[in-house]
Amino acid sequence: MTLEEPRVKVQREPRRQLPHHSGWMTVDDGVTRRQCIVLDVSPGGAKIVADIAIEVRDHFGLALAQDHSMHRQCEVVWRRGRTYGVKFVQ
């Protein structure tokens, strides 16, 4: 008989659902800008869907407002088809 330790619940960052909120991905060092859909966002990352088939590299910029010049640098953590989980990097 073995003694199992109780499972520790991992506290995740709070996520905010954004029903089909538009975002803009900047790829190719800011040369190419494509619209995407932001499904949810947290202080540490987001889940997005690319609305067209583009080559999403491991790093890109993400803006949550089209006319806003500020964007967050992102790193792709996982991919499922055109849906991506990204974390924000400095």
C-alpha positions as CSV (number, residue, x, y, z in Angstrom):
1,M,0.0,0.0,0.0
2,T,1.3,3.4,-0.9
3,L,0.5,6.7,0.6
4,E,-0.5,9.4,-1.9
5,E,0.0,13.0,-1.3
6,P,-3.1,15.2,-1.8
7,R,-3.2,17.0,-5.1
8,V,-2.4,20.7,-5.0
9,K,-4.7,22.9,-7.0
10,V,-2.7,25.2,-9.2
11,Q,-4.0,28.8,-9.2
12,R,-4.3,30.1,-12.7
13,E,-4.4,33.8,-13.7
14,P,-7.8,35.2,-14.1
15,R,-9.0,35.1,-17.7
16,R,-11.5,37.5,-19.2
17,Q,-13.8,36.3,-21.9
18,L,-14.0,38.6,-24.9
19,P,-16.8,37.5,-27.2
20,H,-15.3,37.8,-30.7
21,H,-13.2,40.9,-29.9
22,S,-11.0,41.9,-32.8
23,G,-7.2,42.0,-32.4
24,W,-4.4,42.7,-34.9
25,M,-1.3,40.6,-35.3
26,T,1.9,42.2,-36.5
27,V,4.3,39.7,-38.2
28,D,7.4,40.1,-40.2
29,D,8.9,42.8,-37.8
30,G,5.7,44.9,-38.1
31,V,5.5,44.9,-41.9
32,T,2.4,42.7,-42.1
33,R,-0.7,43.3,-40.0
34,R,-3.5,40.8,-40.0
35,Q,-6.8,40.8,-38.1
36,C,-7.6,38.0,-35.6
37,I,-10.2,37.2,-33.0
38,V,-9.2,37.4,-29.3
39,L,-11.2,34.7,-27.4
40,D,-9.9,35.5,-24.0
41,V,-7.1,37.4,-22.4
42,S,-5.3,37.5,-19.0
43,P,-2.4,39.6,-17.7
44,G,0.0,36.8,-18.9
45,G,-1.4,35.8,-22.3
46,A,-4.3,35.3,-24.6
47,K,-6.1,32.8,-26.8
48,I,-6.6,33.9,-30.4
49,V,-7.9,32.7,-33.7
50,A,-6.4,33.7,-37.0
51,D,-9.3,34.5,-39.3
52,I,-7.2,33.7,-42.4
53,A,-4.6,31.1,-43.1
54,I,-1.3,32.8,-42.5
55,E,2.0,31.5,-41.3
56,V,2.1,32.4,-37.6
57,R,5.6,32.3,-36.3
58,D,6.7,31.7,-32.7
59,H,6.9,35.4,-32.0
60,F,4.7,38.3,-33.1
61,G,3.0,41.5,-31.8
62,L,-0.7,41.7,-30.8
63,A,-2.7,44.9,-30.6
64,L,-6.2,44.9,-29.1
65,A,-7.2,48.2,-30.7
66,Q,-6.8,48.8,-34.5
67,D,-5.7,52.4,-34.3
68,H,-3.5,51.9,-31.2
69,S,0.2,51.8,-31.8
70,M,0.9,49.9,-28.6
71,H,1.1,46.2,-29.0
72,R,2.3,43.3,-26.8
73,Q,5.0,41.0,-27.9
74,C,3.7,37.4,-27.9
75,E,5.2,33.9,-27.9
76,V,3.2,31.0,-29.2
77,V,2.8,28.4,-26.4
78,W,0.4,26.0,-28.3
79,R,-1.3,25.7,-31.7
80,R,-4.5,23.9,-32.7
81,G,-5.4,24.6,-36.3
82,R,-5.9,28.4,-36.6
83,T,-6.3,28.8,-32.8
84,Y,-3.2,29.8,-30.7
85,G,-2.4,30.1,-27.1
86,V,0.2,32.9,-26.5
87,K,2.0,34.3,-23.6
88,F,3.1,37.9,-23.4
89,V,6.8,38.5,-23.3
90,Q,8.7,41.7,-22.4
